[in-house]
Amino acid sequence: MPDKSNVKKRAETLREEINRHDRLYFVENEPEISDQEYDALFSELKALEEAHPDIVTPESPTQRVGAAPESELGKVEHVAVMLSLDAVRDTAEIADFLDRVRRAVGRADATLVAEPKFDGLSIEVVYEEGRFCRASTRGDGQRGEDISHTLRTVRALPLKLGDAGELLSELAVRGEAILPRSSFQKINKARVERGDEPFANPRNAAAGILRRLDPSEAAGVRFAITFYEATGIDAQKVPGQWELLQVLRDLGLPVIGDRMRCGTFEDAVAFHDDMRDRREDLDYEIDGIVLKLDARKAREKLGQRSRSPRWAIAWKFPPRTGETRITDIVVSVGRTGALTPVALLDPVDVGGVTVARATLHNIEEVHRKDLRVGDMVRIERAGDVIPEVAERIPKPGVKRSDPFGMPHHCPSCGAEVERRGPLSYCPAGIACPAQLAAKLFHYGARGSMDIEGLGEKTAEQLVERGMVQDVADLYDLSAEDLAALDGFSEKSAWALREAIHARREVPLDRFLRALGIRHVGADAARRLAVARGSLAALRAASVADLGEIGGIGEETAQSVATFFAEKRNRDAVARILDAGVSPQPVEQRNQSLGGKTFVLTGALERWTREEAAEEIERRGGRVASSVSGNTDYIVVGAEPGSKWDEARENGIDMLDEDAFVRILG
């Protein structure tokens, strides 16, 4: 029987060694041992602690995986407001920024620190007396989601800081949780192999994993973390950003390695160009650089705007592009029967994401860019996310294929295609398998009937196997029928059947949207539901009756009347009602937002994106998908995207969630 004091001493030695190797790996970037040797140390410590539970300490590396929260993520007030940064792309705007800084603080104090702008999940981590206390996302800047349970699993994050005396009564550090490209590729490979949709980019993956309730997945992922700001360190004692990063590093916190002091505009340009040129060789995503006034005390002279400091700016890189070849142009058939040309590409890495297809929108777009099978093209990721064909790359001397033309018959059902301006349509409706599958998926979507488990692949299988001839057939499916589908167990089949039958009472406007009537989106569905009051009244309305409803044009009125005049549609709706679905009258709201256009960005706490849009539209407002000169307000939730930057640049009024609640009345 080993002596207890020796066991305790060995455990302490192992903890110190493991923490030292974590620091060497994540902070110093100078690992001394292999992963296998590290795992051996960890396994020995774990075995000792399991045999002697009384020697376990809260900061032990074995205690990183804690219990998951009991329900949804809680909210955490930040120690200080987490600001965003103004973002620019133009060199002249950087020169203007430097001039403003010099005018405010004087040339002698205008040295900048240049750092990479990481494309990760913004976080705040709080230490009390040098011990990990909590971690949260940036959220709306004032409050964020509590992700302590997942972030503490990340080896790059020390649970106990090195000794720095009085600095550590409470220390709040800000930074980014980053999913390295190597980790991202492994995760996406595993997701595709098990039939899940891959993450769009490393930032989305990091946010998705660290915001989960179960910390076990985060524990199995190798994240990186980098810190760049702190609250709780006196600017008199640590006067500059450069010194601050060194203090954080001395505490054992990983900080930015690539950084530069810039005394001139030319220095800033040189750092920007160097990081841009090295961007593709890095194992982590960056989308620009950040320039900060080094002198922390002098920052007070510049102050801040409501959401961004005046003493720092983000200098974004141009959108990522990649060159590849169009291997084919195929045509997809959507829910409304619209035929869309899609370019199939030789897979190309564009900013760490493999792109193998891109929509070409319509035949006029194809002809405008003169795209043909076999052409070399340049691919961009709009907003660093959505792939699109930016242009053709001419190759002199290379014979090109014939120009692309849209098919005369639907590739799914063979019906003769109708041309309407630049668009092509299949007129077969639900007799077309592609349209029927898309309609099933749309019927069960969150903004419609909200049937959990009725995904795109499931809808396609139901149609391919002849199990569903129209939407109403969903209600005749048994659990045994569903269990026969690929990827379904007995349990998941029962869950889907229950989800199909769970939605009985549904607002009339959502039911109308679920039916997939052409030209009837959220706004039109609301107007129809409010004006007619009931499904029976709507079905009995003539084209003239419908055309008298405010906001309903002749084309929409005709489409609604035609839909309910079709016997097959009437029969399908009757069967849905017989299954117990009961569309409810829609409450008439005030029209206080009439004529106002809103854009939504980020995750809202009280509503889904669709529900927030519905609240706006029921008050007469309009929801747009992008920022423009017609935008009146942008509603900003947690982790907003590029729309927020565009709105700031255009001076558009911003509403946080509380302000949005007030404007809704």
Secondary structure, 3 states (H helix, E strand, C coil): CCCHHHHHHHHHHHHHHHHHHHHHHHCCCCCCCCHHHHHHHHHHHHHHHHHCHHHCCCCCHHHCCCCCCCCCCCEEECCCCCCCCCEECCHHHHHHHHHHHHHHHCHHHCCEEEEEEECCEEEEEEEECCEEEEEEECCCCCEEEECHHHHCCCCCCCCECCCCHHHHCEEEEEEEEECCHHHHHHHHHHHHHCCCCCCCCHHHHHHHHHCCCCCHHHHCCCCEEEEEEEECCCCCCCCEHHHHHHHHHHCCCCECCCCEEECCHHHHHHHHHHHHHHHHHCCCCEEEEEEEECECCCHHHHCECCCCECCEEEEECCCCEEEEEEEEEEEEECCCCEEEEEEEEEEEEECCEEEEEEECCCHHHHHHHCCCCCCEEEEEEECCCEEEEEEECCCCCCCCCCCCCCCCECCCCCCECEEECCEEECCCHHHCHHHHHHHHHHHCCCCCCCCCCCCHHHHHHHHHCCCCCCHHHHHHCCHHHHHCCCCCCHHHHHHHHHHHHHCCEEEHHHHHHHHCCCCCCHHHHHHHHHHHCCHHHHHHCCHHHHHCCCCCCHHHHHHHHHHHHCHHHHHHHHHHHHCCCEEECCCCCCCCCCCCEEEEECECCCCCHHHHHHHHHCCCCEEECCCCCCCCEEEECECCCHHHHHHHHCCCEEECHHHHHHHHC
